[in-house]
C-alpha cells in the first residue's frame, strides 16, 4: 500500500466519483465540487499566465507596441459591465465572431471537403483503393435523393447504407473502447498505485 499522501488523496477522490454508481451521496457531491473548484482555479492560473506571457511580456519587456491593440480590445470587452459605455464591448465581440467564423469556414471547407476529395482521388491499382473509391461513391449514391432509386442504383445505394452502418459501428466501438481504457486506467491507479494489490 502506498505511503504517498497524494496517492491517498487520488484514491479517495476516485472512490468518491465511483460512489455515484451506487447512489448520489454527499461524498460524491463534495468530490464533484472539489473537481469543479480545481478546474476553475487551474483555468484562472492559466488565464493569468496567458496575460503575462502573451500581453505583458511582449508589450512591456520586449517593447512590441503592436500588442497594445489586442490589449485594448480585451479591456473593451469588459465595458459591457459599465452601462454608459457598454456599447464598446460590441467591437471586440464582432472581431472575435468574425475571426472565429472565418477560421471555422476555412477549417470546415478544408477538412470536410477539400481534404476528403483529395483523400479519395486514388489510383485504382490495388484492392484497397478500389474498395475505398467504390465505397465513397456508394455512400454518395445513397444520399442522392434527386431521382428514384431503382434497379442497379438501388442495390448500389444499399451497399452504401451498409458501409455507413459499419462505419457507425466502428465509431461507436472506438468510443466504448476509449471509455473502457479510461476505466482500466482508474482501476490500475486504485488497485496498483494506491492499494498495491496488483503490480504495474
N, C-alpha and C positions, 0 to 999 in steps of 0.2 A: 504494500500500500504506500502511496506517495506521501512524503512529508512536506512537500512544497505547498505553502498556503494558497498560492494562486491556482494550483491544480485542484485543491479542495473547493475553492470558490467556483471554478469552472464546472466541476462535477455537480455541486449542489444547485447551481443555476440551471444546468441541463436537466436535472431531475425535476426542478420546478416547472420547466417548459413541458416535459413529458407528462407531468401530473395532470395536464389538461385532457389527456386521453381517457382518464377515469372520469373526471368531473371538473368543471370550473371551480376553482378554490382560491382562497386568499393568497396562498403561496404562489400560485401561478400568476395572479394579478400583480403581486409585488415584483416578481421577476420580469413581467411584461413592462412594468413601469421603469424598472432599472434599465432594461434594454432600450426603451424609448428615450430615457434621460441620457444614457451613454451615447446614443446615436445623435441626439441634439447637441450634446457637449462636443462630440467629435466634429460635427458639422460647423459649430461655432468656431472651434480652433482652426479648422481648415479654411474657413472664411477669413479669419484674422491673418493666417499665413499667406493667403492669396492677396490680401490687401498690401501686406508688407512686401511680398516678392514681386507682385505684378503692378503695383502702383507706386508705393513709397520709394522703394529702392531705385527703380528706373528713373523716376522723376527727380528725387532729391539727391540720391547718391551718384547716379550716373549722369544726371543732367539732361535727360531726354525730354524736352519740353512738349513733344507731341503727345505724351501720356496725359497731359492736362485735359485733353478733350474727353477721353472716357471717364476720367475722374469727375469732371463737371457734370457729364451726363448721368453718372451714378448718383451724385448728390441730388441732381434734379429729380431723380426717381422718387426720392423721399419727400418731395414737395407736396405729394398728394395728401400728406397728413396735416398740412397747413392750408386751411380753407381759402384764404385770399389768393394764394399762388398755386393752388392745386393743379391748374391747367398746365404748369411747367412739366409735370410728370408725363404728359402725353408724348413729348418729344422723344425721350429715351425709350418709352414703350413702343413707339412707332418704329424706331430704328431697330430695336430688338426683334419686333414682329417681322419687319421686312427682311432683315438678315436671316432670321430663322426660316421664313418661308422660302427664301432663295436657296439656302442650304438644303432644305428638305426637298425642294423641287429638283435640284441637281442630283441629290443623293438617290431619290426615288427613281428618277429617269435613268440614271447611270446604272444602278444596281438591278432594278426591276425590268428594264427594257434593253438598254444597250449591252450590258454585261451578259444577260441571258441570251440575247440574239447571237452575240459573239461565241458564247459557250456552245451553241448548237450548230454553228457553221463548221461542221466536222467533215473531214474527208471520209467517204464511205468505203474504207479499206479494211475494216475489222467488224466483227460481230457486235462489239460494244458500241461502236459509233453508229452502226446501222440501227441497232435497238434504240439508242438514245434519240436519234432523229425521228424515227418512225413513232416512238412513244410520244414525243412532243407534238408531232402532227396529229396523232390520235386524240390527245387531250384537247388540242385546239379545235378539232372537228367536233368533239363532244360539246363544246361551248358555242358551236356555230348554230344560232337559232334563226338565221335568215331564210332557211329552207327546211322542208320536211326531211327527217332522217329516215330514209327508206333504202332497202336493198343493201348493197355493199357499204354505203355510207353509215347505215345504222350499225352494222357489225363493227366497223372501224371505230365509231363513236363508243360502242360498248366496251371495246378494248381500252379506249382512253379512260372510260369510267373505272374500269378495273385497275388500271395503273394508278389513278387518283386514290382509290381505296387503299392500295398497297402503300402508297406514299404517306397517306394519313396514318395508317397503322404503324409504319416505321417511325414517324414523328412522335406518335403517342408512346411507342415503346421507348424511344430515346428519353422522353420526359420522365417516364416511370423509372428507367434505369438511373437517371440523374438523381431523382428523389431517393432511390434505394441506396445509391452510393453516399449521399449525404447522411442518411440514417446509419449506414455502416461506419462512417467516419465518427459520428457521435457515439455510437456504441463502443467503438475501439477506444475513444478517449475515456469513456466511463469505466469500462472493464479492464483496459490496459494501463493507461497513464495514471488513473486515479486509484482504482481498487487493486490493480496488479494481478487480476485473476487470469488474464491471458497475456502471453508475451507478444510484443510487437516486433 
